Amino acid sequence: MVARVSDHEAFLREFHSRHAGITARAMERGGSYDRLAERAGTGRVLDLACGDGALLARLPPTALGIDISTEELAAARPRRTVQGRAQQLPFADGSFDAVASHLAFMLFDDIERVIAELHRVLVPGGRFIALLGGGPTADGDDAFHALVNLLPPSTRRFGDPRAKTEAGWRTLFAGWSEPVFERWELDLGGSFEEVWAFLGASYQLDDASAAAIRAELRKRYAGVARVPCSVVTFCAEVIR
Ligand SMILES: C[S@@+](CC[C@H](N)C(=O)[O-])C[C@H]1O[C@@H](n2cnc3c(N)ncnc32)[C@H](O)[C@@H]1O
């Protein structure tokens, strides 16, 4: 059966084909891959929407990764990966003890279908752990806030709003355990180039606006050795 893919999913596939490894380059300094891998445990683990495998590389050697982008998978560190959609997982029932997903669950279309697939491929008592996010801090004044103020207005909204909040998870994961949400504030401050690797990865930037905004921020942080930049994420967990 050929699935109908939305414009948003087509955008994500195309974006990640052109920029394989972009999320790992943006996020790896923040420590979230290590922390999420620790939570995933040592059983049979699936990395859902694994990108170039930054999380997968930290999971047990038996772990598997899946992503829609063949280019991301081609860039993946030497691990077992499969090309496919979260909405149609090519795995048998009860294949995994845990599914982990780093910064992807809140992007998916047809989230109920994804959750039905998670329920199917997890063993009873299996865990789904997702890093969700991430926005700027509520009251800060760092490079992330500066970027948000400069971004052109966008109508692009990915995923299902319920996938991003604890209340939404309670509705979506009815029949699973009560979801547990933990706030992880990641410090992505560093040299301008390091911080831009994160800011410039925004889905809201096209090539022209990226160049202009980068130049503006470069000016703003001229002479600053460590550019401040924090991102708020949530580690969410639920048991089947
Ligand atoms: C923000 S990136 C995160 C990648 C990786 N988890 C990481 O944090 O480095 C989102 C990833 O989701 C993948 N993706 C988007 N929609 C998908 C879908 N429906 N099924 C599987 N992968 C998907 C993209 O190709 C991309 O690699």
The ligand as a MOL file (V3000), in Angstrom:
LIG
                    3D

  0  0  0     0  0            999 V3000
M  V30 BEGIN CTAB
M  V30 COUNTS 27 29 0 0 0
M  V30 BEGIN ATOM
M  V30 1 C 14.8590 16.8950 13.8210 0
M  V30 2 S 15.3750 15.4640 12.9780 0 CHG=1
M  V30 3 C 15.9270 14.4080 14.3010 0
M  V30 4 C 16.8970 13.3580 13.8390 0
M  V30 5 C 17.5530 12.5450 14.9850 0
M  V30 6 N 16.5590 11.8800 15.8020 0
M  V30 7 C 18.4140 13.4490 15.8230 0
M  V30 8 O 17.9100 14.0020 16.8140 0
M  V30 9 O 19.5970 13.6350 15.4780 0 CHG=-1
M  V30 10 C 13.8480 14.7100 12.5150 0
M  V30 11 C 14.0200 13.4040 11.7650 0
M  V30 12 O 12.7310 12.8230 11.5520 0
M  V30 13 C 12.7280 12.1760 10.2950 0
M  V30 14 N 11.3170 11.9890 9.9590 0
M  V30 15 C 10.3930 12.9550 9.7230 0
M  V30 16 N 9.1870 12.4070 9.5090 0
M  V30 17 C 9.3370 11.0570 9.6310 0
M  V30 18 C 8.4430 9.9500 9.5430 0
M  V30 19 N 7.1600 10.1190 9.2750 0
M  V30 20 N 8.9280 8.7010 9.7410 0
M  V30 21 C 10.2640 8.5180 10.0100 0
M  V30 22 N 11.1560 9.5180 10.0970 0
M  V30 23 C 10.6900 10.7930 9.9230 0
M  V30 24 C 13.5380 13.1230 9.4160 0
M  V30 25 O 14.0130 12.5150 8.2480 0
M  V30 26 C 14.6500 13.5210 10.3950 0
M  V30 27 O 15.7660 12.6690 10.2990 0
M  V30 END ATOM
M  V30 BEGIN BOND
M  V30 1 1 1 2
M  V30 2 1 2 3
M  V30 3 1 2 10
M  V30 4 1 3 4
M  V30 5 1 4 5
M  V30 6 1 5 6
M  V30 7 1 5 7
M  V30 8 2 7 8
M  V30 9 1 7 9
M  V30 10 1 10 11
M  V30 11 1 11 12
M  V30 12 1 11 26
M  V30 13 1 12 13
M  V30 14 1 13 14
M  V30 15 1 13 24
M  V30 16 1 14 15
M  V30 17 1 14 23
M  V30 18 2 15 16
M  V30 19 1 16 17
M  V30 20 1 17 18
M  V30 21 2 17 23
M  V30 22 1 18 19
M  V30 23 2 18 20
M  V30 24 1 20 21
M  V30 25 2 21 22
M  V30 26 1 22 23
M  V30 27 1 24 25
M  V30 28 1 24 26
M  V30 29 1 26 27
M  V30 END BOND
M  V30 END CTAB
M  END
